[in-house]
Amino acid sequence: MQRVRVGLTGLACVFLLVMLATAFLGGNRDQSPSDVSNSANTNVEAPSEPLAELGVAPGNTPPAATAVPAKPAHR
C-alpha cells in the first residue's frame, strides 16, 4: 500500500508542476488559433499531398520503373 501512496503522490506532484508551468509560461492565451496561423508566413502553401512529395506514397513508382518490360519465362 505504501508504494501505491508514494506513486500517486508523485503523480500528483508532477501534475501540479505541469499546471503551474502552463499557468506561468502560457504566453499567447489571448490569441485565437486563427490569429496564430495568420501570424505565420502566409506565402507558403500547405502541401496537398505531403506523402507524395516525400516519395513514400503507396503506388508512387517512377515512370521509368514501370516502363521496363518483364522477361518471358523460359520453359
C-alpha positions in Angstrom: 0.0 0.0 0.0 3.0 2.3 0.7 4.2 2.0 -2.9 0.8 3.0 -4.3 0.6 6.0 -2.0 4.1 7.2 -3.0 3.3 6.6 -6.7 0.1 8.6 -6.5 1.7 11.4 -4.6 4.5 11.6 -7.2 2.0 11.6 -10.0 0.0 14.4 -8.3 3.2 16.5 -7.8 4.1 16.1 -11.5 0.6 17.1 -12.5 0.7 20.2 -10.3 4.1 21.2 -11.6 2.9 20.9 -15.2 -0.2 23.0 -14.4 1.9 25.7 -12.7 4.4 25.8 -15.6 1.4 26.2 -18.0 0.0 29.0 -15.9 3.2 30.9 -15.8 4.6 30.2 -19.2 1.3 30.2 -21.1 2.3 33.0 -23.4 -0.3 33.6 -26.1 -3.5 32.8 -24.4 -5.3 35.9 -25.8 -4.9 34.9 -29.4 -7.3 32.6 -31.2 -5.9 29.7 -33.3 -6.7 31.6 -36.5 -4.7 34.6 -35.3 -1.7 32.4 -34.6 -1.9 30.8 -38.1 -2.3 34.2 -39.7 0.8 35.5 -38.0 2.9 32.8 -39.7 4.3 33.1 -43.2 1.2 33.1 -45.4 3.1 32.9 -48.7 3.9 29.2 -48.0 1.0 26.9 -49.0 0.5 23.6 -47.2 1.3 20.6 -49.4 -1.8 18.9 -50.8 0.0 15.5 -50.9 2.8 15.5 -48.3 3.5 11.8 -48.7 3.7 12.1 -52.5 6.2 15.0 -52.2 8.3 12.8 -49.9 8.0 9.9 -52.4 6.6 7.5 -49.8 3.0 7.3 -51.1 1.9 3.7 -51.9 1.9 3.1 -55.7 4.1 6.1 -56.4 6.6 4.5 -58.6 8.8 6.4 -61.1 7.7 6.2 -64.7 11.0 4.6 -65.8 10.5 1.7 -63.5 7.0 0.9 -64.8 8.2 1.0 -68.5 10.6 -1.9 -68.1 9.0 -5.0 -69.7 9.0 -8.2 -67.8 11.3 -11.0 -69.1 9.4 -14.0 -70.5 9.7 -17.3 -68.6 11.7 -20.0 -70.4 10.3 -23.5 -70.4 
